[in-house]
Amino acid sequence: MICNNLLNKQYLISFPKDENIKELIKKHKGPNEDSFKEFAKLQITINNNSNEINKDNIFISAKNWIEFEEKVELLSLSNSSAPLSSKLLENEKNIIKEEEPCIVFLFSGQGAQFNPLIFELYNSEPIFRETMDKIDEIMKIYLGFSTIEKVRQYKDEFDPELNTNQMITQSILLISQISIYKLFTEHWGLKPTIVFGHSFGEIVASYASGMIQDLETLCYVIYNRGKSQQKTFGTGKGMIWVDLGNEEFQEKFCTKFKSVEVCCILSPSNVTIGGDKVELEQIVEQCKLESINTKVLSIPTAFHHSCQDCLYDDMMKLQFKSYPPKADIHHISTVKGTLFNKDFYINKEYVFENLRDQARLALGIKNVFQHIENSNLGRNVCFIEIGPRQSLLNYIIKQTPPLNKSENGNNYFKSVKTFASLTRDKGNEGIHETLIQCFKQGYKNLNFLNQLN
């Protein structure tokens, strides 16, 4: 069990550019780590009202004196005002942009379902821990066991059960995504204008947009979705990522390999295919001969494939209440490519379409950009992948429209940035890096003072 005191609390602290931080250390450093907590809270109180933070301020993310002093020393050596918590910012102009950015949350699908660093956040952030525990308790009613305790037993994200047991896979991904979402929105005040999701992530995103309004309903839908999809496991099907566009793949392979279908269109030049494993192996060999990159996915079924047709009756038995999306949240479907609205929102029919039809992430990304421009939602855009680790951001980069290189340019977008919530090696610090980046892009509503609670 986790100890209730937050010994691993990591603070994100801002300092004026000309602050003599080493003198502050001498003044406040005590013989134990409690003195660091008091120091961090004092500096946050003094310097961290987001409406007053100067554009040239320095940010430091640390959980103890050792880490804090190491980063201060790095600052001294580099003689740089770049935020210390992020290597990504070393070449970034330290300027807060004038226009408020459009914040877009992309909820990832399966394939990036677990990262052990979620437990770093669990140990340090109360709202993250409370959310994880709450969803875990709800899912325990269906599963008969704690998903959190189950995944604690895994050595890493590559444990086979994470790909072969859909109830665990979808449960831990749900728990992670909603906990990250609430940490950003309710604790830090980072709120999206647009949400969308890839495959599984689209169902979770419906909670963010208000189409599903309570966690009990969301857990009910996710559990039944996973339980049904488990039925298609072990039927000789598989999936492969291919470094080809949809049309090019269809032309090369689909007439020859009858069981193979394009399941996910990830970008104009990348697809995921599914079908009989024997035929997939033949495609892999042919691609090798033609120097086409492929990756065999460790999933013993084919999502978004006709083998999922057998799940229709299961999905039609679902009974849950849903609503049109919130007026201030724009949610774009990656099945239809259109905006959810008062006449088109999630229901049991759509849940089936979400698991059976092609997952058209590329279309979703394209239409997000079009919607931002058509609705004039902001020339500076920050995409944040909501998931345990990065898996989809490269597809956004591939479809980023041309940017203005000057104030008088003819293109709509000025800047497009992509950020992960967590990475394989950064938990709290990954969250802090994303927050700093969004602040530097002009997002003014971050609540740094919530760290004092």
Wavefront OBJ file of the C-alpha trace (Angstrom):
o trace
v 0.000 0.000 0.000
v 1.054 3.583 -0.604
v 1.955 5.764 2.354
v -0.408 8.703 2.670
v 2.257 11.362 3.226
v 3.495 12.870 -0.020
v 7.241 12.517 0.558
v 7.849 12.578 -3.191
v 5.937 15.764 -3.950
v 7.605 17.544 -6.861
v 7.224 21.318 -7.000
v 7.286 23.568 -10.051
v 8.751 26.876 -8.883
v 9.230 30.124 -10.786
v 11.922 32.705 -10.022
v 12.588 36.163 -11.471
v 15.455 36.081 -13.945
v 17.712 38.220 -11.749
v 17.003 36.296 -8.525
v 20.130 35.127 -6.673
v 18.913 31.587 -6.126
v 22.127 30.407 -4.469
v 21.670 33.043 -1.783
v 18.114 31.829 -1.262
v 19.446 28.302 -0.740
v 21.886 29.513 1.928
v 19.104 31.383 3.666
v 16.458 28.657 3.675
v 18.214 25.289 3.528
v 17.759 23.325 6.728
v 19.034 19.984 8.033
v 16.092 17.969 6.693
v 13.892 17.799 3.626
v 10.986 19.511 5.384
v 12.932 22.730 4.941
v 12.786 22.247 1.160
v 8.998 21.878 1.271
v 8.722 25.086 3.285
v 11.101 26.849 0.892
v 9.177 25.642 -2.183
v 5.837 26.706 -0.734
v 7.206 30.133 0.212
v 8.614 30.768 -3.271
v 5.408 29.564 -4.921
v 3.433 31.966 -2.714
v 5.727 34.862 -3.613
v 6.417 34.256 -7.298
v 3.861 31.893 -8.797
v 0.643 33.747 -9.489
v 0.401 32.927 -13.202
v -1.038 36.356 -14.051
v 2.044 38.019 -12.621
v 4.868 35.688 -13.679
v 7.272 37.588 -15.890
v 8.006 36.250 -19.345
v 11.712 35.949 -18.457
v 11.190 33.937 -15.288
v 13.137 30.766 -14.623
v 11.260 27.547 -13.848
v 12.731 24.783 -11.724
v 11.059 21.422 -11.107
v 12.393 19.558 -8.062
v 11.317 17.407 -5.135
v 14.240 17.902 -2.735
v 17.305 20.031 -2.062
v 19.646 17.678 -3.932
v 17.652 17.862 -7.152
v 17.030 21.591 -6.749
v 20.709 22.435 -6.201
v 21.781 20.261 -9.150
v 19.500 22.255 -11.438
v 20.657 25.576 -10.000
v 24.236 24.520 -10.672
v 23.332 23.603 -14.236
v 21.842 27.057 -14.584
v 25.054 28.657 -13.384
v 27.183 26.575 -15.742
v 25.021 27.221 -18.764
v 24.454 30.887 -17.921
v 21.067 30.407 -19.520
v 17.600 31.568 -18.568
v 15.977 28.532 -20.146
v 13.567 26.645 -17.842
v 15.622 24.069 -16.020
v 13.086 21.288 -16.034
v 13.103 20.879 -19.785
v 15.782 20.088 -22.337
v 13.078 20.656 -24.933
v 13.232 24.379 -24.183
v 16.944 24.911 -24.691
v 16.407 26.354 -28.158
v 13.050 27.936 -27.425
v 12.881 31.731 -27.248
v 12.021 32.582 -23.664
v 8.999 34.643 -24.673
v 5.363 34.286 -23.758
v 3.363 34.584 -26.952
v 0.746 37.314 -27.124
v -2.160 35.124 -28.252
v -3.710 32.529 -25.953
v -3.003 29.119 -27.518
v -5.665 26.620 -28.492
v -5.167 23.594 -26.212
v -5.953 20.227 -27.817
v -6.046 16.970 -25.842
v -5.466 13.780 -27.849
v -6.386 10.620 -25.916
v -4.204 7.726 -27.062
v -5.351 4.225 -27.928
v -3.944 0.833 -27.038
v -0.254 0.222 -27.501
v 0.773 2.762 -24.883
v -1.411 1.477 -22.079
v 1.022 1.377 -19.170
v 3.975 3.266 -17.790
v 5.378 2.417 -14.331
v 5.939 6.148 -13.791
v 2.211 6.602 -13.183
v 3.042 5.436 -9.664
v 5.434 8.357 -9.277
v 2.438 10.616 -9.833
v 0.306 8.389 -7.615
v 2.773 8.898 -4.759
v 3.066 12.653 -5.167
v -0.156 14.161 -6.493
v -3.308 13.812 -4.337
v -5.809 14.356 -7.155
v -4.011 11.803 -9.330
v -4.040 9.218 -6.554
v -7.681 9.912 -5.628
v -8.774 9.532 -9.256
v -6.812 6.320 -9.768
v -8.243 4.838 -6.574
v -11.804 5.865 -7.413
v -11.783 4.324 -10.891
v -9.983 1.250 -9.580
v -12.736 0.725 -7.002
v -15.432 1.009 -9.673
v -13.629 -1.399 -12.020
v -13.060 -3.818 -9.151
v -16.838 -4.350 -9.030
v -16.654 -5.766 -12.570
v -13.239 -7.408 -12.499
v -13.181 -8.820 -8.996
v -9.650 -7.513 -8.387
v -7.717 -4.245 -8.207
v -6.188 -3.238 -11.527
v -3.675 -1.043 -9.692
v -2.432 -3.895 -7.537
v -2.381 -6.190 -10.556
v -0.155 -3.967 -12.689
v 2.150 -3.265 -9.742
v 3.276 -6.879 -10.149
v 4.475 -6.289 -13.706
v 8.179 -5.661 -14.189
v 7.584 -3.213 -17.020
v 5.184 -2.085 -19.751
v 6.017 -5.158 -21.856
v 4.365 -7.740 -19.626
v 2.441 -10.090 -21.973
v -0.776 -9.814 -19.953
v -1.031 -6.135 -20.912
v -1.684 -7.210 -24.491
v -3.541 -10.469 -23.954
v -6.086 -9.503 -21.283
v -8.324 -6.729 -22.564
v -10.003 -6.168 -19.210
v -6.638 -5.263 -17.662
v -5.373 -3.411 -20.735
v -8.394 -1.171 -21.078
v -8.811 -0.740 -17.336
v -5.279 0.546 -16.656
v -5.346 2.788 -19.723
v -8.666 4.248 -18.585
v -7.333 4.789 -15.051
v -4.157 6.461 -16.327
v -5.838 8.729 -18.862
v -8.576 10.077 -16.617
v -6.081 10.620 -13.781
v -3.775 12.595 -16.107
v -6.753 14.525 -17.470
v -7.918 15.527 -13.989
v -4.385 16.421 -12.904
v -4.090 18.839 -15.828
v -7.596 20.300 -15.686
v -8.642 20.291 -12.029
v -5.271 20.713 -10.317
v -3.256 22.815 -12.758
v -6.097 24.543 -14.600
v -4.892 23.468 -18.054
v -8.165 23.004 -19.930
v -8.656 21.961 -23.545
v -10.673 23.712 -26.209
v -10.657 20.585 -28.400
v -10.521 16.891 -27.531
v -10.319 13.817 -29.726
v -9.124 10.271 -29.329
v -7.668 7.372 -31.240
v -9.673 4.120 -31.048
v -10.089 3.345 -27.325
v -9.097 6.927 -26.513
v -12.160 8.292 -28.247
v -14.436 6.692 -25.634
v -12.383 8.170 -22.786
v -12.376 11.572 -24.513
v -16.189 11.488 -24.405
v -15.897 11.932 -20.633
v -13.756 15.041 -21.162
v -16.303 16.506 -23.584
v -19.249 15.710 -21.303
v -20.970 13.134 -23.519
v -20.415 10.654 -20.687
v -20.807 12.596 -17.457
v -19.845 10.224 -14.664
v -17.075 7.733 -14.038
v -19.492 4.898 -13.242
v -20.960 5.077 -16.760
v -17.538 5.383 -18.349
v -16.281 2.313 -16.461
v -19.405 0.363 -17.460
v -18.838 1.108 -21.160
v -15.090 0.405 -21.043
v -15.488 -2.867 -19.144
v -18.098 -4.224 -21.552
v -16.105 -3.037 -24.559
v -13.012 -4.876 -23.304
v -14.877 -8.023 -22.261
v -16.444 -8.308 -25.703
v -13.225 -7.659 -27.604
v -11.541 -10.433 -25.634
v -13.783 -12.873 -27.527
v -11.891 -12.161 -30.748
v -8.517 -13.073 -29.246
v -6.858 -16.316 -30.308
v -8.703 -16.547 -33.631
v -5.569 -16.455 -35.772
v -5.682 -12.727 -36.417
v -2.994 -10.116 -35.866
v -1.989 -6.545 -36.674
v 0.990 -4.860 -38.315
v 2.071 -1.223 -38.584
v 3.204 -0.431 -42.144
v 5.127 2.572 -43.413
v 2.779 3.118 -46.352
v -0.235 5.314 -46.991
v -3.716 3.815 -47.291
v -4.062 3.985 -51.067
v -0.544 2.754 -51.701
v -1.041 -0.203 -49.358
v -4.400 -1.104 -50.904
v -2.903 -1.074 -54.368
v 0.081 -3.220 -53.403
v -1.503 -5.843 -51.164
v -5.245 -5.936 -50.653
v -6.227 -7.676 -53.884
v -3.756 -10.494 -53.174
v -4.363 -10.983 -49.440
v -8.086 -11.457 -48.935
v -8.195 -11.459 -45.126
v -6.145 -8.297 -44.791
v -7.850 -4.965 -44.141
v -6.585 -1.482 -43.351
v -7.659 -1.034 -39.735
v -6.171 2.334 -38.806
v -5.150 5.238 -41.023
v -2.629 6.977 -38.802
v -1.228 9.516 -41.240
v -1.068 10.013 -45.019
v 1.950 7.682 -44.999
v 1.239 5.175 -42.198
v -1.415 2.519 -41.654
v -2.081 -0.364 -39.319
v -3.406 -3.489 -41.010
v -5.079 -6.609 -39.657
v -5.864 -10.087 -40.925
v -4.835 -13.738 -40.780
v -1.368 -14.098 -39.287
v -0.175 -16.276 -42.165
v -0.982 -13.569 -44.702
v 0.471 -10.860 -42.465
v 3.761 -12.765 -42.289
v 3.846 -12.889 -46.076
v 3.296 -9.133 -46.240
v 6.140 -8.543 -43.802
v 8.477 -10.625 -45.967
v 7.447 -8.790 -49.125
v 7.945 -5.434 -47.412
v 11.452 -6.473 -46.376
v 12.297 -7.152 -50.015
v 11.037 -3.682 -50.951
v 12.679 -1.919 -47.949
v 9.313 -0.930 -46.502
v 9.327 -0.617 -42.719
v 6.871 -2.735 -40.744
v 6.257 -3.547 -37.088
v 4.341 -6.584 -35.870
v 2.043 -5.596 -33.012
v 1.798 -7.926 -30.023
v -1.996 -8.099 -30.113
v -3.587 -11.521 -30.819
v -6.547 -10.072 -32.732
v -7.328 -7.398 -35.312
v -9.059 -4.278 -33.997
v -11.173 -2.231 -36.443
v -11.442 -5.301 -38.665
v -14.402 -7.358 -39.880
v -13.522 -9.994 -37.254
v -15.067 -7.542 -34.776
v -18.491 -7.810 -36.463
v -19.443 -10.578 -34.041
v -19.502 -8.011 -31.211
v -22.475 -6.088 -32.574
v -25.079 -7.871 -30.446
v -23.001 -7.354 -27.305
v -22.774 -3.610 -27.926
v -26.503 -3.348 -28.646
v -27.169 -4.701 -25.143
v -25.403 -1.726 -23.553
v -27.651 0.572 -21.573
v -26.237 3.919 -20.566
v -27.174 7.583 -20.633
v -25.174 10.020 -22.730
v -25.446 13.684 -23.609
v -24.434 16.177 -26.304
v -20.922 17.567 -25.737
v -20.338 20.603 -23.551
v -20.700 23.901 -25.378
v -17.123 24.955 -24.591
v -15.487 21.659 -25.607
v -15.153 20.769 -29.293
v -14.949 16.984 -29.751
v -14.061 15.642 -33.193
v -14.849 12.046 -34.135
v -12.037 9.944 -35.563
v -14.588 7.472 -36.952
v -16.702 9.965 -38.884
v -14.249 12.844 -39.013
v -16.968 15.278 -37.962
v -17.730 17.335 -34.874
v -19.946 15.769 -32.232
v -22.993 17.962 -31.594
v -26.526 17.991 -30.149
v -27.717 15.605 -32.868
v -24.633 13.394 -33.089
v -23.117 12.106 -29.877
v -21.962 8.851 -28.348
v -24.448 5.989 -27.888
v -24.303 2.200 -28.066
v -24.326 2.240 -31.880
v -21.368 4.572 -31.893
v -19.497 2.445 -29.345
v -19.748 -0.423 -31.827
v -18.646 1.780 -34.736
v -15.710 2.942 -32.625
v -14.370 -0.622 -32.192
v -15.373 -1.967 -35.602
v -14.902 0.802 -38.190
v -11.528 2.088 -39.367
v -9.798 4.285 -36.813
v -9.148 7.377 -38.940
v -6.679 9.293 -36.824
v -5.295 11.065 -39.894
v -8.759 12.374 -40.771
v -9.286 13.468 -37.178
v -5.995 15.412 -37.135
v -6.781 17.047 -40.475
v -10.217 18.118 -39.291
v -8.887 19.422 -35.970
v -6.660 21.833 -37.880
v -9.495 22.781 -40.228
v -11.893 23.359 -37.341
v -9.392 25.534 -35.467
v -8.883 27.695 -38.540
v -12.538 27.852 -39.585
v -13.650 28.744 -36.044
v -10.640 31.018 -35.429
v -9.785 29.213 -32.187
v -6.161 30.320 -32.114
v -3.110 30.619 -34.348
v -0.864 29.005 -31.747
v -1.809 25.398 -30.985
v -0.609 23.061 -28.237
v -1.392 19.347 -28.732
v -1.049 17.268 -25.566
v -1.236 13.491 -25.749
v -3.226 12.182 -22.793
v -1.785 8.772 -22.032
v 0.914 6.939 -20.076
v 3.543 7.640 -22.728
v 3.955 9.154 -26.167
v 2.675 7.174 -29.138
v 0.797 9.471 -31.548
v 2.480 12.879 -31.614
v 4.579 12.141 -34.695
v 1.402 11.765 -36.723
v 0.369 15.293 -35.735
v 3.778 16.601 -36.759
v 3.408 14.901 -40.149
v 0.111 16.707 -40.787
v 0.957 20.122 -39.402
v -0.041 22.774 -41.982
v 2.491 25.330 -43.248
v 3.246 27.943 -40.591
v 3.650 31.682 -40.946
v 7.298 32.681 -40.994
v 6.457 36.356 -40.528
v 3.663 38.490 -39.101
v 2.477 39.278 -42.632
v 2.376 35.672 -43.843
v -0.679 34.207 -45.537
v -0.884 30.996 -43.516
v -3.299 30.815 -40.582
v -1.130 29.015 -38.025
v 1.826 30.681 -36.302
v 3.027 27.766 -34.184
v 2.051 24.152 -33.511
v 3.615 22.380 -30.536
v 3.215 18.750 -29.466
v 3.760 17.518 -25.918
v 3.530 14.190 -24.136
v 2.001 13.904 -20.654
v 4.560 11.340 -19.529
v 7.472 9.672 -21.259
v 9.278 6.425 -20.526
v 11.723 8.249 -18.242
v 9.777 11.282 -16.990
v 6.763 11.225 -14.699
v 6.250 14.400 -12.661
v 8.925 16.181 -14.628
v 7.181 15.289 -17.891
v 3.977 16.895 -16.601
v 5.914 19.992 -15.509
v 7.665 20.297 -18.871
v 4.328 20.312 -20.651
v 2.947 22.958 -18.289
v 5.972 25.202 -18.805
v 5.719 24.820 -22.558
v 2.030 25.736 -22.582
v 2.741 28.736 -20.354
v 5.510 29.883 -22.686
v 3.096 29.558 -25.596
v 0.771 32.023 -23.868
v -1.561 29.927 -21.698
v -2.251 32.219 -18.731
v -4.690 30.219 -16.598
v -2.303 27.775 -14.938
v -2.880 27.551 -11.205
v 0.612 27.270 -9.721
v -0.800 28.088 -6.283
v -2.707 24.787 -6.198
v 0.618 23.184 -5.297
v 0.144 24.646 -1.819
v -2.996 22.581 -1.188
l 1 2 3 4 5 6 7 8 9 10 11 12 13 14 15 16 17 18 19 20 21 22 23 24 25 26 27 28 29 30 31 32 33 34 35 36 37 38 39 40 41 42 43 44 45 46 47 48 49 50 51 52 53 54 55 56 57 58 59 60 61 62 63 64 65 66 67 68 69 70 71 72 73 74 75 76 77 78 79 80 81 82 83 84 85 86 87 88 89 90 91 92 93 94 95 96 97 98 99 100 101 102 103 104 105 106 107 108 109 110 111 112 113 114 115 116 117 118 119 120 121 122 123 124 125 126 127 128 129 130 131 132 133 134 135 136 137 138 139 140 141 142 143 144 145 146 147 148 149 150 151 152 153 154 155 156 157 158 159 160 161 162 163 164 165 166 167 168 169 170 171 172 173 174 175 176 177 178 179 180 181 182 183 184 185 186 187 188 189 190 191 192 193 194 195 196 197 198 199 200 201 202 203 204 205 206 207 208 209 210 211 212 213 214 215 216 217 218 219 220 221 222 223 224 225 226 227 228 229 230 231 232 233 234 235 236 237 238 239 240 241 242 243 244 245 246 247 248 249 250 251 252 253 254 255 256 257 258 259 260 261 262 263 264 265 266 267 268 269 270 271 272 273 274 275 276 277 278 279 280 281 282 283 284 285 286 287 288 289 290 291 292 293 294 295 296 297 298 299 300 301 302 303 304 305 306 307 308 309 310 311 312 313 314 315 316 317 318 319 320 321 322 323 324 325 326 327 328 329 330 331 332 333 334 335 336 337 338 339 340 341 342 343 344 345 346 347 348 349 350 351 352 353 354 355 356 357 358 359 360 361 362 363 364 365 366 367 368 369 370 371 372 373 374 375 376 377 378 379 380 381 382 383 384 385 386 387 388 389 390 391 392 393 394 395 396 397 398 399 400 401 402 403 404 405 406 407 408 409 410 411 412 413 414 415 416 417 418 419 420 421 422 423 424 425 426 427 428 429 430 431 432 433 434 435 436 437 438 439 440 441 442 443 444 445 446 447 448 449 450 451 452 453
